[in-house]
Amino acid sequence: MYAVCALYHPRKPLYKQAELLSEVERSIDIFTADFSEATIVLAGDFNQLPDICRPIQELALQPIQIAPSHGIICLDRIYSSKPLVYHCQTVVSAVETGHMACRPSVCLSVRL
């Protein structure tokens, strides 16, 4: 079973970073209490969070997308609770912007 979750962390949030990470942790705990064997994939825009965010990794989520998505910065990131076979490509926007899109593909039938 896979739980694919999306997250948007704005540049100027109305909450503290610690509150966001606490909510992510709480949500993972609730989900894994019922589905302990599930693979959790968390993807989204992680503005202002360090590229390798120790609190995210402390939740046993490892980064699987490492290509920059805005200039040289990795704003859009993907984390997984288990190793996955994947390919991630950044795609240049059709309009003039510094942002690029992440286009991941994951092989769900292969387990490492």
C-alpha positions in Angstrom: 0.0 0.0 0.0 1.2 3.5 -0.8 0.1 6.8 0.7 1.0 9.7 -1.6 0.8 13.0 0.3 1.2 16.5 -1.0 2.5 19.5 1.0 2.7 23.2 0.2 4.8 25.3 2.5 4.5 29.0 1.4 7.4 31.4 1.4 5.7 33.5 4.2 3.7 31.0 6.2 1.3 32.0 9.0 2.6 29.2 11.2 6.0 28.3 12.6 8.2 25.7 10.8 8.1 23.6 14.0 4.3 23.5 13.8 4.4 22.2 10.2 6.9 19.5 11.1 4.9 18.5 14.1 1.7 18.2 12.0 3.5 16.1 9.4 4.8 13.8 12.2 1.3 13.5 13.8 -0.2 12.7 10.4 2.4 10.0 9.7 1.9 8.5 13.2 -1.9 8.3 12.8 -1.6 6.7 9.3 1.1 4.2 10.3 -0.8 3.1 13.4 -3.4 1.5 11.0 -1.2 0.8 8.0 2.3 0.0 9.4 3.5 -1.7 6.1 2.5 1.2 3.9 5.1 3.2 2.0 4.6 7.0 2.6 5.6 9.4 -0.2 5.5 13.1 0.7 5.9 15.5 -2.2 5.5 19.2 -2.5 6.9 22.7 -2.3 9.2 23.0 0.7 10.0 26.8 0.5 12.5 28.0 3.1 13.1 24.5 4.6 16.7 23.4 4.2 17.4 21.0 1.3 18.2 18.2 3.6 15.8 18.8 6.5 16.9 16.9 9.5 13.4 16.9 11.2 11.9 15.4 8.0 14.6 12.7 8.0 14.0 12.1 11.7 10.5 11.0 10.7 12.3 8.2 8.7 11.5 10.0 5.4 14.4 10.1 3.0 14.8 12.4 0.0 14.3 10.8 -3.4 14.4 13.9 -5.6 17.6 16.0 -5.6 17.4 18.1 -8.8 17.0 21.9 -8.4 13.5 23.2 -9.2 14.2 26.9 -8.9 17.6 28.1 -10.1 20.0 26.1 -8.0 17.5 25.5 -5.1 15.4 22.4 -4.5 12.1 23.8 -3.5 10.0 21.0 -4.9 11.0 17.8 -3.1 9.9 14.2 -2.7 10.5 12.1 0.4 9.7 8.4 1.0 9.5 6.1 4.0 11.0 3.2 2.1 13.5 2.9 -0.8 11.8 3.2 -4.2 12.9 2.6 -7.7 12.3 5.9 -9.4 13.3 8.4 -12.0 12.8 12.2 -11.6 13.2 14.7 -14.3 13.0 18.5 -14.0 11.1 20.2 -16.9 11.6 23.8 -18.0 8.5 26.0 -17.9 6.9 27.1 -21.2 6.6 30.6 -19.7 9.5 32.8 -18.5 10.2 31.9 -14.9 13.0 30.6 -12.7 10.8 27.6 -11.7 11.0 24.1 -13.2 8.5 21.3 -12.7 9.5 17.9 -11.2 8.1 15.0 -13.1 8.7 11.8 -11.0 7.9 8.3 -12.1 8.1 5.5 -9.6 8.1 1.8 -10.3 5.6 0.5 -7.7 6.0 -3.2 -8.5 9.7 -3.4 -7.6 10.7 -3.5 -3.9 14.3 -3.0 -2.8 
